[in-house]
């Protein structure tokens, strides 16, 4: 996915406000909800014949319903205004990018680092602690794990962070051996 400059500007603006108000996490949750709403109702939200006021009322009703069940975040006036500006400027098609970019930008602002962990099975607490310490030692930052289970790995893990990929899985080792054997046959 190519990220747009437009989405980046909205993320930067919202992040400045969120940091000042200490609502970085709150707005991350609200953006994720907005992204889900947009994904499910994009035909209505992109319809140029519908008035912005109607779209904002619709969003507010859904936010109230979703947030009444989770209590994870608060839909405040500042975030409402942000969403309104997105729609007034006809930038709603960027909502998925804004939500994703904000997620990673928020991690960076908090001096943390996103880490993708792919494992054959669910990690134990002890394994997670070892990985946290490894990443901290390597980056001097607190890791935020994005976990994925891939049974094809057989055993082991794949770590991706700071532009690096560390594959210590059985599948990865077998593929490496296969490449080495194949290259010996050619030579």
BELMOFEN-V708324 format. One record per backbone hydrogen bond with DSSP energy under -1.0 kcal/mol. CO is the residue of the C=O (numbers start at 0). NH is the residue of the N-H. E is the energy in kcal/mol with one decimal. If there is no record, write none. Layout:
CO&NH&E  CO&NH&E
This chain:
3&7&-1.8  4&8&-1.9  5&9&-1.8  6&10&-2.4  7&11&-2.5  8&12&-2.3  9&13&-2.5  10&14&-2.7  11&15&-2.0  12&16&-1.8  13&17&-2.9  14&18&-2.5  15&19&-2.0  16&20&-2.3  17&22&-3.1  22&26&-2.5  23&27&-1.6  24&28&-2.3  25&29&-2.2  26&30&-2.4  27&31&-2.0  28&32&-2.2  29&33&-2.6  30&34&-2.6  31&35&-2.0  32&36&-2.7  33&37&-3.0  34&38&-2.6  35&39&-2.0  36&40&-2.4  40&44&-2.6  41&45&-2.3  46&49&-1.1  50&54&-1.8  51&55&-2.9  52&56&-2.3  53&57&-2.3  54&58&-2.6  55&59&-2.5  56&60&-2.2  57&61&-2.1  58&62&-3.0  59&63&-2.6  60&64&-2.0  61&65&-3.0  62&66&-3.2  63&67&-1.6  65&69&-1.4  66&70&-2.2  73&75&-1.3  75&79&-2.3  76&80&-2.3  77&81&-2.1  78&82&-2.5  79&83&-2.6  80&84&-2.5  81&85&-2.1  82&86&-2.2  83&87&-3.1  84&88&-2.3  85&90&-3.1  86&89&-1.4  90&93&-2.2  91&94&-1.9  93&97&-3.0  94&98&-2.7  95&99&-2.0  96&100&-3.1  97&101&-2.5  98&102&-1.8  99&103&-1.6  100&104&-2.7  101&105&-3.0  102&106&-1.3  103&107&-2.0  104&108&-2.5  105&109&-1.6  106&111&-2.4  107&110&-2.0  110&141&-1.0  112&143&-2.6  114&145&-2.8  115&159&-2.2  116&147&-2.3  117&157&-2.4  118&149&-2.8  123&127&-2.3  124&128&-2.3  125&129&-2.1  126&130&-2.2  127&131&-2.6  128&132&-2.5  129&133&-2.3  130&134&-2.6  131&135&-2.7  132&136&-2.6  133&137&-2.2  134&138&-2.9  135&139&-2.8  141&112&-2.4  143&114&-2.6  145&116&-2.3  147&118&-2.4  149&152&-1.9  150&153&-1.6  152&154&-2.5  152&170&-1.7  154&169&-2.5  155&119&-1.4  156&167&-2.7  157&117&-2.7  158&165&-3.1  159&115&-2.7  160&163&-2.5  163&160&-1.6  165&158&-2.8  168&172&-2.1  169&173&-2.8  170&174&-2.4  171&175&-1.9  172&176&-2.5  173&177&-2.4  174&178&-2.3  175&179&-2.3  176&180&-2.7  177&181&-2.4  178&182&-2.4  179&183&-1.8  180&184&-1.7  181&185&-1.5  182&186&-1.5
